[in-house]
Amino acid sequence: MGKRDREPGAGRARRMLAGGLVLALLAGAGVAWRTGWAEQWWDELRADAGTPADPAAVAPPPTVDIPPVVAPVALAPAADGAAALDRGQVRRALAPLDSPDLGRHVIAAVGPLEGAGLTYEATEGAGVAIPASTTKIVTAAAALFLLGPERTFATTAVVDTSGPGSAGEAPRLVLVGGGDPLLARAPGKPAGGATYDPERADVRTLAKRAARALKQSGTTTVELGFDDGLFAGPAVHPSWKPEYLPDEINPVSALWVDEGRPLPGQGAVADPALEAAATFAKALARRGITVTGDLTRSPAPAGATEVGRVTSPTVAQIVQRLIEVSDNAAAEVLLRHAGLADQGEGSFAGGQRAVERALAANGIDLRGSVLYDGSGLSRDNRLAPGVLVDVLRLAASADHPRLRPLLAGLPVAGYTGSLTDRMDLGPAAGRGRVRAKTGTLTGVTSLAGIAIDADGHLMAFALMADRIKKVKGLPARVAMDNAAAGLGACTC
């Protein structure tokens, strides 16, 4: 979100969930999608295998340092996810949405997670609102649907073997960006981060591999170019506020390190691809490869020989992380990959068309919604709450297990991600029973996710308000949190 619109908790260290709540089930905790964790989580949730353990009775994984958790009342086993909900009870649970702090435009939708139709819907006018970061739910679902959960993105180094470089002596080496959103400068995880943070590829490792291959061929001096041509169109959406750069996002690129963020103490990165190439050049020098001449932007030569490769985490792993910590940059990169896969164009526009087609292919009516980016930073975005409910249902569907990482990444109310320090003022029984993606911009607050009520009924919900007075930002957020917590605490 924008510098003043930052989602609370998004930049802080994440605490590990210390509970075995039916809805939480050790959310992520260092387990990769390749292990089948997300699928197992859903299977256990729907297995109705008896009353889950008291949250405080489940020990966290080794080496995880967390404060003690005061357990809410034990949860009932998950009931029929398609069971009819009581509209009156749902409406009473959502009573906090009537708070004047939320402004004059509050819309919402609630329905059974595995059912059809909406038990409760409150809309005004066109029935759409600025979604802020709940946009990421739609982006993530489209990426998983179009790319598949196991898809990865490679960053490579290739050398032109057709002849010497422009100096007539050194061959030309090109660093080729493959659109890895989490490519790092060096090995290791960043400070803080998500409860689940996958191992990242890095240019230092790529330089090590490339240097080894170059030396084996007798090469110790190269010219270096870089190719960031995978994506098209503007790197910054024209509707983004100028102050969003660089605090919340940097110019989107198919080649960057640390999402285009500068090293501590340095200024903003104007050209993320050039910064990545400079970082790569320094790493090559440490490995005994001299880089001569200027770093230049140039496409990888046809027929070039690959001398090094590093591979990103899977789309499933990227989605789990970006949903939990509300990663704007990763969302925008995945939007472009969706556009490439479906439209042959890795741009804002190509990604938007891909999202629309993915939703339509799954029978989801846009209801007047329109999205211009993948992160939700654009205030021109408009989304109907019913669309978010439908996307969450799609991710829960037995027909689409590939979308399960979307649910697995949803923050747990009161415990993980952007909900770590929230929902502590509403019904106590709601904490831990709700998993939701937050959305915050100036004058905008939203929540969309899934909940399990006191009787074990599963539901999907989306709550949105986009005409909040600036001075009411915090109380408005609390009112919406209380409404979502009410869904978890009710007997709906």
VOMI-892746 format. One record per residue (C-alpha): residue number from 0; x, y, z. Coordinates in steps of 0.02 Angstrom, whole numbers. Layout:
N
 ropa     px     py     pz
  NUM      X      Y      Z
...
***
This chain:
492
 ropa     px     py     pz
    0      0      0      0
    1     51    183    -12
    2    168    255    118
    3     25    325    221
    4    -92    183    171
    5     19     40    224
    6    -72   -113    287
    7    -38   -132    473
    8     88   -268    509
    9    143   -292    328
   10    320   -233    364
   11    346   -315    532
   12    417   -484    580
   13    281   -617    574
   14    244   -726    722
   15    214   -912    702
   16     37   -973    731
   17     34  -1068    897
   18   -128  -1158    869
   19   -210  -1308    794
   20   -370  -1214    755
   21   -469  -1301    621
   22   -455  -1148    513
   23   -269  -1120    546
   24   -187  -1291    552
   25     -7  -1231    562
   26    -19  -1106    420
   27    137  -1128    316
   28    274  -1140    448
   29    413  -1178    327
   30    323  -1317    233
   31    333  -1304     43
   32    185  -1333    -73
   33    285  -1475   -149
   34    258  -1572     13
   35     70  -1565    -14
   36     42  -1462    143
   37    -93  -1349     73
   38   -189  -1497      5
   39   -172  -1588    171
   40   -233  -1433    264
   41   -391  -1428    160
   42   -420  -1616    172
   43   -405  -1609    361
   44   -521  -1459    370
   45   -654  -1551    272
   46   -626  -1724    348
   47   -737  -1694    500
   48   -615  -1802    597
   49   -671  -1752    770
   50   -650  -1597    877
   51   -485  -1510    843
   52   -358  -1488    979
   53   -358  -1338   1094
   54   -247  -1207   1010
   55   -132  -1190   1160
   56   -105  -1378   1167
   57    -16  -1387    998
   58    170  -1352   1010
   59    249  -1242    877
   60    386  -1314    766
   61    563  -1314    838
   62    661  -1151    836
   63    504  -1045    822
   64    498   -914    959
   65    321   -858    996
   66    224   -786   1142
   67     96   -895   1231
   68    -78   -896   1155
   69   -237   -881   1256
   70   -350  -1010   1176
   71   -528   -971   1127
   72   -667  -1097   1155
   73   -630  -1261   1065
   74   -700  -1267    890
   75   -833  -1384    828
   76   -788  -1503    687
   77   -811  -1428    515
   78   -992  -1446    462
   79  -1065  -1456    287
   80   -976  -1321    188
   81  -1128  -1303     76
   82  -1255  -1292    218
   83  -1380  -1150    212
   84  -1333  -1004    323
   85  -1459   -906    424
   86  -1471   -733    346
   87  -1531   -655    507
   88  -1386   -724    606
   89  -1262   -669    473
   90  -1337   -495    475
   91  -1324   -485    664
   92  -1142   -541    656
   93  -1108   -402    531
   94  -1190   -267    636
   95  -1023   -175    658
   96  -1033   -131    473
   97  -1168     -5    521
   98  -1036     99    610
   99  -1032    279    547
  100   -842    265    553
  101   -850    161    393
  102   -927    302    294
  103  -1072    304    173
  104  -1021    167     54
  105  -1008     -4    136
  106  -1043   -160     34
  107  -1029   -344     81
  108  -1063   -522     25
  109  -1069   -684    126
  110  -1112   -860     71
  111  -1075  -1043    108
  112   -899  -1086     54
  113   -948  -1238    -47
  114  -1121  -1182    -97
  115  -1196  -1066   -226
  116  -1278   -896   -212
  117  -1259   -772    -71
  118  -1340   -785     99
  119  -1311   -601    129
  120  -1273   -460      9
  121  -1271   -274     39
  122  -1231   -164   -110
  123  -1259     15   -162
  124  -1265     89   -337
  125  -1160    -18   -453
  126  -1115   -130   -308
  127   -927   -109   -329
  128   -794    -27   -222
  129   -607      8   -221
  130   -537   -161   -167
  131   -359   -110   -117
  132   -255   -265    -80
  133   -400   -388    -86
  134   -363   -372   -273
  135   -220   -494   -239
  136   -346   -634   -210
  137   -404   -618   -391
  138   -227   -599   -458
  139   -164   -752   -363
  140   -311   -860   -418
  141   -286   -813   -601
  142    -99   -846   -591
  143   -125  -1017   -512
  144   -259  -1060   -640
  145   -161  -1003   -794
  146     17  -1048   -742
  147     -8  -1195   -625
  148     59  -1209   -447
  149    223  -1294   -496
  150    278  -1165   -625
  151    446  -1082   -591
  152    542   -939   -674
  153    726   -949   -721
  154    857   -812   -722
  155    999   -860   -839
  156   1169   -806   -900
  157   1207   -839  -1084
  158   1363   -809  -1186
  159   1369   -766  -1370
  160   1482   -895  -1450
  161   1467   -824  -1626
  162   1610   -704  -1604
  163   1701   -581  -1489
  164   1620   -431  -1410
  165   1628   -254  -1476
  166   1804   -232  -1409
  167   1860   -373  -1522
  168   1926   -474  -1377
  169   1800   -518  -1244
  170   1646   -625  -1278
  171   1479   -552  -1232
  172   1388   -620  -1080
  173   1203   -575  -1056
  174   1104   -584   -895
  175    927   -634   -945
  176    780   -595   -831
  177    645   -727   -824
  178    525   -632   -713
  179    574   -705   -545
  180    484   -589   -422
  181    590   -645   -273
  182    763   -647   -353
  183    888   -592   -220
  184   1059   -513   -217
  185   1133   -650   -110
  186   1083   -815    -29
  187    979   -811    130
  188    807   -752    181
  189    766   -569    215
  190    743   -511    393
  191    568   -539    459
  192    449   -594    324
  193    309   -718    319
  194    273   -868    426
  195    315   -962    267
  196    454   -889    160
  197    522   -999     20
  198    705  -1015    -23
  199    749   -887   -155
  200    862   -888   -307
  201   1001   -758   -306
  202   1123   -678   -428
  203   1275   -719   -322
  204   1241   -904   -346
  205   1209   -872   -531
  206   1377   -782   -545
  207   1464   -928   -461
  208   1392  -1051   -586
  209   1425   -939   -736
  210   1605   -904   -681
  211   1639  -1089   -664
  212   1575  -1125   -839
  213   1669   -977   -915
  214   1834  -1029   -836
  215   1811  -1206   -898
  216   1804  -1135  -1074
  217   1958  -1028  -1044
  218   1864   -863  -1027
  219   1907   -741   -888
  220   1853   -575   -968
  221   1680   -532  -1036
  222   1574   -388  -1090
  223   1409   -390   -997
  224   1236   -349  -1058
  225   1066   -376   -977
  226    898   -424  -1052
  227    739   -371   -963
  228    630   -382  -1117
  229    512   -519  -1057
  230    383   -393   -997
  231    302   -254  -1098
  232    213    -89  -1070
  233    240     38   -930
  234    336    -18   -776
  235    231     97   -666
  236     43    111   -680
  237    -11    291   -716
  238   -145    281   -581
  239    -21    242   -442
  240     17    387   -325
  241    196    451   -346
  242    231    425   -162
  243    203    237   -180
  244    377    230   -260
  245    492    168   -189
  246    416    130    -18
  247    279     13    -78
  248    336    -40   -250
  249    470     -6   -379
  250    459     -2   -569
  251    404   -179   -615
  252    537   -276   -707
  253    572   -451   -772
  254    747   -429   -700
  255    777   -358   -528
  256    853   -403   -361
  257    761   -388   -195
  258    608   -323   -289
  259    706   -172   -347
  260    742   -110   -171
  261    908    -24   -139
  262   1037    -76    -12
  263   1023     14    157
  264   1087    190    148
  265   1070    205    -40
  266    943    301   -141
  267    798    235   -242
  268    836    116   -386
  269    786    205   -546
  270    825     57   -659
  271    800   -111   -570
  272    871   -213   -715
  273   1030   -110   -723
  274   1048   -128   -534
  275   1032   -318   -551
  276   1164   -320   -687
  277   1283   -215   -583
  278   1258   -333   -436
  279   1293   -481   -551
  280   1450   -398   -619
  281   1520   -373   -444
  282   1484   -555   -402
  283   1573   -610   -561
  284   1724   -505   -514
  285   1733   -592   -345
  286   1738   -756   -442
  287   1883   -702   -551
  288   1788   -644   -705
  289   1831   -469   -766
  290   1688   -367   -839
  291   1749   -241   -966
  292   1655    -94  -1042
  293   1486    -24   -993
  294   1336   -125   -941
  295   1211   -114  -1083
  296   1030   -165  -1107
  297   1025   -288  -1252
  298    925   -443  -1299
  299   1005   -612  -1277
  300   1084   -664  -1442
  301    996   -800  -1541
  302   1086   -965  -1516
  303   1181   -905  -1362
  304   1249  -1039  -1246
  305   1181  -1046  -1069
  306   1319  -1044   -938
  307   1216  -1022   -780
  308   1039  -1036   -714
  309    945  -1008   -551
  310    761  -1048   -527
  311    625   -959   -428
  312    509  -1038   -300
  313    352  -1112   -373
  314    199  -1007   -411
  315    113  -1093   -265
  316    251  -1040   -146
  317    255   -863   -214
  318     65   -850   -194
  319     67   -913    -15
  320    194   -780     31
  321    120   -635    -66
  322    -54   -665      6
  323      9   -674    184
  324    119   -519    182
  325     26   -424     45
  326    176   -415    -72
  327    136   -283   -204
  328    287   -319   -313
  329    260   -507   -323
  330     78   -480   -367
  331    122   -366   -512
  332    250   -489   -580
  333    126   -633   -572
  334     -2   -525   -663
  335    122   -504   -806
  336    158   -690   -811
  337    -29   -723   -821
  338    -38   -600   -965
  339    106   -687  -1054
  340     30   -859  -1031
  341   -145   -811  -1088
  342   -125   -659  -1199
  343     56   -667  -1255
  344     85   -496  -1174
  345    167   -469  -1006
  346     93   -300   -964
  347    -39   -219   -855
  348   -163   -230   -999
  349   -116   -408  -1046
  350   -131   -463   -866
  351   -300   -379   -847
  352   -368   -469   -999
  353   -298   -634   -935
  354   -383   -611   -766
  355   -549   -573   -849
  356   -535   -727   -959
  357   -485   -840   -813
  358   -636   -782   -713
  359   -753   -802   -861
  360   -685   -976   -897
  361   -738  -1025   -722
  362   -911   -948   -733
  363   -874   -798   -623
  364   -976   -644   -669
  365   -877   -483   -650
  366  -1034   -388   -593
  367   -965   -224   -659
  368   -790   -251   -587
  369   -635   -185   -674
  370   -454   -207   -620
  371   -304   -111   -687
  372   -162   -189   -586
  373   -123   -345   -488
  374    -80   -272   -318
  375   -228   -159   -284
  376   -125      0   -273
  377   -231     78   -410
  378   -376    181   -344
  379   -460    157   -514
  380   -493    -27   -475
  381   -672    -75   -438
  382   -726   -244   -374
  383   -892   -321   -321
  384   -885   -417   -157
  385   -977   -561   -240
  386   -830   -584   -358
  387   -712   -608   -211
  388   -831   -735   -134
  389   -840   -830   -298
  390   -650   -833   -317
  391   -630   -900   -140
  392   -759  -1034   -177
  393   -665  -1079   -334
  394   -505  -1100   -233
  395   -598  -1214   -111
  396   -678  -1318   -247
  397   -631  -1502   -262
  398   -619  -1471   -449
  399   -476  -1347   -428
  400   -346  -1414   -305
  401   -214  -1312   -399
  402   -288  -1154   -322
  403   -274  -1215   -142
  404   -116  -1112   -104
  405   -226   -957   -110
  406   -323  -1017     42
  407   -165  -1080    126
  408    -88   -907    117
  409   -233   -812    194
  410   -178   -732    359
  411   -257   -803    517
  412   -349   -675    622
  413   -245   -626    771
  414    -97   -736    727
  415    -11   -718    558
  416     31   -599    416
  417    -65   -436    399
  418   -190   -496    531
  419    -60   -529    666
  420   -112   -380    772
  421   -294   -368    720
  422   -467   -430    773
  423   -421   -414    956
  424   -564   -295    999
  425   -710   -393    928
  426   -787   -557    986
  427   -647   -658   1064
  428   -712   -819    989
  429   -684   -748    816
  430   -494   -746    831
  431   -420   -893    741
  432   -585   -937    657
  433   -560   -812    517
  434   -430   -811    378
  435   -434   -656    270
  436   -339   -543    152
  437   -335   -363    207
  438   -350   -210     96
  439   -302    -35    150
  440   -283    130     59
  441   -321    305    119
  442   -510    307    142
  443   -523    122    100
  444   -529    -35    206
  445   -581   -209    154
  446   -572   -391    209
  447   -605   -547    108
  448   -581   -727    160
  449   -656   -879    242
  450   -726   -912    415
  451   -789  -1058    518
  452   -929  -1016    640
  453   -961  -1088    813
  454  -1060  -1232    738
  455   -925  -1276    612
  456  -1010  -1199    460
  457   -888  -1138    327
  458   -920   -975    237
  459   -836   -854    118
  460   -854   -667    140
  461   -800   -499     72
  462   -824   -334    165
  463   -781   -168     83
  464   -789     18    123
  465   -710    153     15
  466   -775    322     76
  467   -696    331    247
  468   -642    499    315
  469   -454    510    343
  470   -475    540    529
  471   -582    383    543
  472   -457    262    466
  473   -415    166    625
  474   -591    154    700
  475   -657    104    528
  476   -532    -37    519
  477   -582    -94    694
  478   -766    -93    646
  479   -732   -202    494
  480   -622   -318    596
  481   -761   -337    722
  482   -884   -383    585
  483   -769   -518    516
  484   -734   -585    691
  485   -922   -588    718
  486   -939   -713    575
  487   -817   -829    662
  488   -906   -812    829
  489  -1085   -827    768
  490  -1199   -979    753
  491  -1241   -941    573
***
